[in-house]
């Protein structure tokens, strides 16, 4: 993007953000995880980073929030780095479902009962079981260290209040996990797998952290800030493809048409997005639409994409 466009974004982003903030009234904060219900509905923040160290931010970009489903992108990558494609995709599929992220319907209907993709809950639980480590604690520590490296922030940690909230109320995820265990997809004890899953969903970040993680994906696994190769290019390609086809739950097709960039949302209101070869973007807006995506965050990303012709399509 030209310097002129960068300057235009820096000038206009605060105004665009406040316009999008009006959309927060059209959604609701997630309440099925009690700790998430404490978020302020009118929160909206964005942070954009480029390869030269230039950053542009607006709104409530410094507010901490948990990654929730955004973490699934990076646990998938770590599982691929641990075991390779064949082993991972023996246990989880590659297709969108068209169903809610926590649905069990397709598991019962499709042989051999493996999850359709790694970004729905059943798929992410399966991927969590594939992370290398001798214990749930070892696996969680490896995940946390990997996330810290990608974010360039050694201070990333779990929000234990959110973790315990998920642990205590995650009965639907337990149902999914026990179904997977019954089908032979999960080999480890269900509670051990769920501990790893709930913990990586509970890693706390801000928009700047998300933008840095997204920037690594935007540059095919290389951290452009220091030139270090953190992820094999092939696994970034896989992750970005899943982000386009499945990353915004069962509104992924609509998002691809309206925004057209790889993105992954979480029910805390976070969105990680990227413009390949250009930007990493972190957004937070806890007010969610019926599909579980940030109402204001999606609106803001659509505005940015259309103004600067970001769509891949």
Secondary structure, 3 states (H helix, E strand, C coil): CCHHHHHHHHHHHHHHHHHHHHHHHHCEECCCCHHHHHCCCCCCEEEEEECCCCEEEEECCCCCEECHHHHHHHHHHHHHHHHCHHHHHHHECCCCCCCCCCCCHHHHHCCCCCECCCCCHHHHHHHHHHCCCCCHHHHHHHHHHHHHHHHCCCCCEECHHHHHHHHHHCHHHHHHHHHHHHCCCCCCCHHHHHHHHHHHHCEEECHHHHHHHHHHHHCCCEECCCCEECCCHHHHHHHHHHHHHHCCHHHHHHHHHHCCCCEEECCCCEEEEEECCCEEEEEECCEECCCCCEHHHHHHHHHHHHHHCCCCC
